[in-house]
Amino acid sequence: MTTVKNAQRQIRRCEGFDVRFCYSDGKDVRDDKQSIPAYGYERAASENETVKWWRENRFGKRYAGYECEVLDGNGKVCHGGMLLRTVRESYGKS
C-alpha cells in the first residue's frame, strides 16, 4: 500500500500522463491519503485506447471506490473519447 501521491507518480511513469484522484462527488482526494494500492502495471496501455477505456479497465479495477481525471500536458482534464496517444503527445508540447 502507498499514498495517493506515490500512486500518481507510478501512473505517470508507466502511462506517461498525470491523473487526479477524486471521490465520486468530484472532490479531490488528498495526496497524502494512505492505504492506496500501488499501480501494479509495468507496461503502458495501448496508445489506441481511449481515456474512458483506461479509467474503466485500469484505474477503476485497481482503485475501486475512487474516480479519476486524466490530465493533459497543460493540466486540463481530458474527455473520455480522447486517445491515450493524444494525451501522451500533449506532454511533449508543454
C-alpha positions in Angstrom: 0.0 0.0 0.0 1.1 3.5 -0.7 -0.1 7.1 -0.8 -2.2 8.8 -3.5 0.9 10.9 -4.4 3.0 7.8 -4.9 0.3 6.1 -6.9 0.0 9.2 -9.1 3.8 9.0 -9.7 3.6 5.3 -10.6 0.9 6.0 -13.1 2.9 8.9 -14.6 6.0 6.7 -15.0 4.1 3.8 -16.5 1.4 5.6 -18.6 3.0 8.9 -19.5 0.3 11.2 -18.2 -0.9 12.6 -14.9 -4.1 11.8 -13.1 -6.1 13.4 -10.3 -7.8 11.1 -7.8 -11.4 12.1 -6.9 -14.2 10.9 -4.8 -17.5 10.1 -6.6 -18.8 13.6 -5.7 -15.9 15.1 -7.7 -13.9 16.3 -4.7 -10.1 15.8 -4.8 -8.6 13.0 -2.7 -5.7 14.4 -0.7 -2.2 13.5 -2.0 -1.2 12.3 1.5 -4.1 9.8 1.8 -2.6 6.4 2.7 -3.6 2.8 2.2 -3.9 3.2 -1.6 -2.8 0.2 -3.7 0.3 0.6 -5.8 -0.4 1.0 -9.5 0.7 -2.5 -10.4 1.1 -2.2 -14.2 4.5 -2.3 -15.7 3.6 -1.6 -19.4 1.6 1.4 -20.7 -1.8 0.7 -22.1 -2.1 0.8 -25.9 -1.9 4.2 -27.4 -5.1 3.4 -29.4 -7.2 3.0 -26.3 -9.3 5.9 -25.0 -9.2 7.8 -21.7 -12.6 6.2 -20.9 -11.3 2.7 -21.5 -8.2 3.4 -19.3 -10.3 4.8 -16.5 -12.7 1.8 -16.5 -10.2 -1.0 -17.2 -7.0 0.1 -15.5 -7.8 2.8 -12.9 -11.3 1.6 -12.0 -10.3 -2.0 -11.4 -7.3 -1.1 -9.3 -8.8 1.8 -7.3 -12.4 0.7 -6.7 -14.3 3.5 -4.9 -12.4 6.3 -6.5 -12.8 8.2 -9.7 -10.0 10.0 -11.6 -9.4 12.7 -14.1 -6.8 12.2 -16.7 -4.8 15.4 -17.3 -3.2 16.6 -20.5 0.3 18.2 -20.6 -1.3 21.6 -19.7 -3.1 20.2 -16.7 -6.5 20.2 -18.4 -9.0 17.3 -17.9 -9.2 15.0 -21.0 -12.6 13.9 -22.3 -13.3 10.2 -22.4 -13.1 9.8 -26.1 -9.6 11.1 -26.4 -7.0 8.6 -27.4 -4.1 7.9 -25.0 -1.7 8.7 -27.8 -3.1 12.2 -28.0 -2.9 12.6 -24.2 0.8 11.4 -24.2 1.7 13.6 -27.1 0.4 16.7 -25.2 3.2 16.3 -22.7 5.9 16.7 -25.4 4.3 20.0 -26.4 4.1 21.6 -23.0 
